[in-house]
Amino acid sequence: MSATEDTMNGRGGKKWWYGIAVMAMFSLFFMGMDYYQNHTITWSIWVVAAFLFFGVGFTLLNKFGRE
């Protein structure tokens, strides 16, 4: 069975970059909410930094730290 068929049937595993993509979406959401409220990015930079630091950092540690 090919990798495409495994993914279509729900037997494929998550890709290593899945966590990074999720953290990027969360970060963009918080930046968008902050920008929408006062047309500047003020407080959300700390939220974005935390999401990216922990989310991307742990994802990369899982990918490259266990091989």
N, C-alpha and C positions, 0 to 999 in steps of 0.2 A: 504494500500500500504506500502511496506517495505521501509526502508531507502535506500537500494540499488536501487530500482526502482525509487525513487525520485531523486537520484543523476543522474541516467542514463537519466532521462527525463528532466533534467535541472531545477528541482524544489528544489533541495537541497541548503542549505546555505553554505557559506564558513566556514571552520573550524576555530577555534580560533588561531591555530598555522600557518595559511596561511601567515600572515604578517611576521612572524619570518622566515619562509622558503624563502620568497622573499628577505628579507634583507640578509640572509645568502648567497643566490646566487649572489646578487650584490657584497657583500663583497669578495666572492671568485673570482669573475670576476676581480675586481680591484687589488686584490693581485696577480692574475695570470698575468695581464697586466704588473704590476710593476716588477714581477719576470722575465717575458719574456724579458723585455727591458735590464736589467742590472744584472740579475741573483742574485739579492738581493731584499729584501722587505724594501724599504726606506720610500718614501713619503706616500705610500698607507695605512700605519698603521693608520693615522689620518682619512682618508676617511672611512676605515673599522670600526674604533671606533665610528665615527659619525653615520654611518648606523646602526650599532648594538645597540648603545645607544638609538637612537630615534626610530628605527623600532621595536626592541624587547621591549623597554620600553613602548611605546605607545600600542603595541599589548597586553602586559601583563596588562597594566592599563585598557584597554577595557575589557579584560577577567575577571579580578579579582576585579577591582575597581567599577564595576556597579552591582555587585550581592548583 
